[in-house]
């Protein structure tokens, strides 16, 4: 690491085609002294991929898709492979699938810790040995900008084979094998709540033409588990406070908009639940009905009249709804994309 005359920091470039090149990095150096610059000419050299066509609509892939598609990587694993290495965290899903099907040792590879063996079955044997004398097979769920794969190359022993299940076409050259091209923008179920998609404007200061201000979320069935509706008196909401988190609990940052058919008089209990589980949000829109009976008698109009206008008037460009029937109605009302993970449906314009 050196300092340039402008005061910026320079690190040796870890792009495999430029072993002796220095990249100038503005800001504090990474703790491990490994970096790939965002403006690196080599990193971006295939951004003008001749087959690349920007996708005009969302593409959604479920966790089940990831598991199924992972099996296609098995045919690229050499017979003398020493082991399968997953890139933590999400890369461990396809890596485990490949390792199990190929009966090979499984390792975790991370930028900070190098290779770590993963225990096997009830034996919890963490002393796994490479079974062959061939290359290691590295697996990640996707390649977007290529940075992770270039960094991993400096940790994995030489001669490793690099792969991903999905790859953005213009950066697919950073891996040896991939299963499907994945044009941007795309939605992955397994990291939907852990990406810049949640609130891109607040995190980057840039208004994305596809993402807008990020995601708008339903509450029950998305953030929390669907409740078995109980007594709706304001002094008897223990059933609501005791709800467990749902599969899509947002942890990374504040949600731009939560729109729910919960009654407005349940706001305090809902806010207490959010505080308990660390859910932050910019806006929470709730149903104005006086009682659950009145609301339910007017369903589905009651739900769409709350969620539809809130989403339409917002600058969010994707609503995540738990009920497929409501999802389609909200889409029809707003003309904007709505995702229903439960039914694996994406309603587009």
Secondary structure as GFF3:
##gff-version 3
##sequence-region A 1 349
A	DSSP	beta_strand	2	3	.	.	.	ID=ss1
A	DSSP	beta_strand	9	12	.	.	.	ID=ss2
A	DSSP	beta_strand	22	25	.	.	.	ID=ss3
A	DSSP	beta_strand	59	61	.	.	.	ID=ss4
A	DSSP	alpha_helix	63	70	.	.	.	ID=ss5
A	DSSP	three_ten_helix	71	76	.	.	.	ID=ss6
A	DSSP	beta_strand	83	87	.	.	.	ID=ss7
A	DSSP	alpha_helix	91	102	.	.	.	ID=ss8
A	DSSP	beta_strand	106	110	.	.	.	ID=ss9
A	DSSP	beta_strand	114	117	.	.	.	ID=ss10
A	DSSP	three_ten_helix	121	123	.	.	.	ID=ss11
A	DSSP	beta_strand	136	143	.	.	.	ID=ss12
A	DSSP	alpha_helix	147	152	.	.	.	ID=ss13
A	DSSP	beta_strand	161	167	.	.	.	ID=ss14
A	DSSP	three_ten_helix	169	174	.	.	.	ID=ss15
A	DSSP	beta_strand	177	181	.	.	.	ID=ss16
A	DSSP	beta_strand	186	188	.	.	.	ID=ss17
A	DSSP	three_ten_helix	189	194	.	.	.	ID=ss18
A	DSSP	alpha_helix	200	204	.	.	.	ID=ss19
A	DSSP	beta_strand	215	217	.	.	.	ID=ss20
A	DSSP	alpha_helix	238	241	.	.	.	ID=ss21
A	DSSP	beta_strand	257	263	.	.	.	ID=ss22
A	DSSP	three_ten_helix	264	266	.	.	.	ID=ss23
A	DSSP	alpha_helix	267	277	.	.	.	ID=ss24
A	DSSP	beta_strand	284	287	.	.	.	ID=ss25
A	DSSP	alpha_helix	292	297	.	.	.	ID=ss26
A	DSSP	alpha_helix	301	313	.	.	.	ID=ss27
A	DSSP	beta_strand	318	320	.	.	.	ID=ss28
A	DSSP	alpha_helix	324	334	.	.	.	ID=ss29
A	DSSP	beta_strand	338	340	.	.	.	ID=ss30
A	DSSP	beta_strand	345	347	.	.	.	ID=ss31
###
